[in-house]
Amino acid sequence: MEKKKSVLFNPKTFKGERFDKRTNEAFKDAIEFFEHKGISEIRKDAEAKVWCHDWIEYQGEHGIFATMLTAEGYGDDPTARFDLSRICTMSELLGFYSGGYQYPFQVSILGVGPVWMGDNEAQKQDLARQLKEGELFAFGMSEKTHGADLYSNECTIRPEGSGKYMANGNKYYIGNAHISPKVATLGKNTETGEWTFWVVDSNDRHYNYVKDIETKSSGLCQLGEYEMIEYPITDNEILKVGDEAFADGLSTVNIGKFNCGWSEVGMVSHALFEAVTHADRRKIYGHTVTDNFPHIRSFLSESFCRANAMKLYTLRALDYFRVMSEDDRRYLLFNPIVKNKVCREGGEVMRLIMDVVCAKGYETDTYISDAMINADMYARLEGTAHVNMGLILRFIKNYFFSNKEYPEIGIVTEAKDDKNVFAQTMGGLGKVEFSDFGKAYKDVEIPNARIFFDQVLKFRNLMMKGAPDEKMSKNIDYMLNIGEMFSIIVYAQLIMESAKLHEVEDELVDQIFALFIKDMSKYALAQINSQENTDVQKDCLWEIVKVAPTIDKKRDYKFFKEYVQVLDGEYMSKGTVVGID
């Protein structure tokens, strides 16, 4: 069987082999909508800040969100289930056309989470009905004053007796808040101090939609601020009470931020198709840009490799998430890396692409102009990059030194309701154990992968001989570069596993790992140059810095021709303006 030279999404060649008939119908319907509309109309709507009502109505008529977001056993569609495999692929598909189209879906994923996780059966039945009617949903957790500090939530619910309450408070930066008939809202009971999740309706007179929150990507997506003013609640609207209510909120965010990474992959994939087509057809000084400028070839090859690495990681992290259980919580490390690393890698890909297309990328009739704005946004939604980095750092010791045996996990293709992700638990991060990271590199003879593995062992040696002491560990400034290196190591492990499982060409894997070696050296050098390290730490860091990938310019040129340049014209939406004289 021929190995894959790319795993990037392309609607022209997407076949959905691992999905069932109904799932592929939903994908096909979505693709048909966007291909018919075309990039020029999508961009016009974005520039005019037009809410994507046509897409929302279309998906409702075709039952797309209902199929994807209705939990198994609810509603009358036997094919409906909360299946992360197809939910994530839909996020990738929507991101491919515009992050603005993915966002209402993203927020609806968040909005339905607390309902499916909650204890209120009537609300679940009602949610299934509303999904069938094509509705969108919202998630009221964040507040303007506190940002990512969710524990400082000030929204309240006041008991009035006989199962009645009054809700008051403000929620900020909430997608779909202007339209959702069911806004899952988190607050505290004024008498008991207990966390409580309840639902409110944006159409109720006690619900005040304060304002739209304008952003550069506003229009196709919409964010807002809402407040509840003596909003009457009964037990019929209560989803869950106590610490478990707060845990449901964090679990929902965990699912939501995971989808950010998939949308980011779709976004940079489309931008890459556009960039290669533009550069390969544009002539300067009598030659095409790709023929005349070797650094342009290098930028495009790096973009291609980083984008494929993003996709390979999300594919593998999805496998771990779909099999999560109380006995296997490795997803608690792998998921934040989707949010922290995959999304920031998307920003890096877009910076490389902008250095290729230059002024063209600022023209609003290109897809790149949309991706350029939205790519960095995802890293800052559902928890900022440094918050996710702080979470990642808590796993370093057990990642390198616990070596627990787990059953082997292959590609999880089962068409199942992933209700296990609704049963996430809080705390106990220090008890999460990992299998031997070195297994991923067993029998691997790819040159740069072997070099990188040696670099990983040098980092592990740093953790053995010069691990940050308690004071250093509590200093996020000191730990950021350490965290960056650790993130690359985990990222690379899952990418290697994914490359094997999805039968990716060794040449692509080799190019990807060459980038990882350079990235590790960069952060190790930054740690030396910016922090007060012990002599042992300096010595270990210098050992990491000195590692270099193999360099072969003829090989790199061959890779560009066979893997990257062939993307010229591989995907062009109706109304595409690049590559046209």
SULUR-V760357 format. One line per field, one symbol per residue. phi: phi as a letter, one per 20 degrees, with the letter a starting at -180 (. if undefined). A space follows every 10 residues. Layout:
phi->???
This chain:
phi->.ffeeadffc ffdfdmgedf gfffffffff fffffffnff fffffffele gfffffffff femfffffde fgndmdefef aedffeffff fffffgergf effffgffgf fegfffefde fffffffgff ffenfdccce cfcffdlfef fegdfccdfd nlmdbcdbqc ccmdfmfecf ebdfcdbcff eemffbdcdc dfeffeddff afdfcfefpf dbdbdccdcl ffccgfdeea cogfffffff fffgfffffg ffffffffff ffgfffffff dedclncfgf fecfffffff ffgffffffg ffffffffgf ffdgbfecdf gfeffgfgfe efffffffgf fffffeelgg feffedfgff fgfegffffd dlofgffffg fgffdggffe celeecffde feegecfeff fedfcemmff efdcefffgf dfmedfgfff ffffffffff fgfeecggfg fffeefffeg ffffffgfff gfgfffgfff feleggffff ffffffffff ffffffffec cedfffffff fffffffcff cbfffffffg feddfffgmf bbfgnfdfmd f
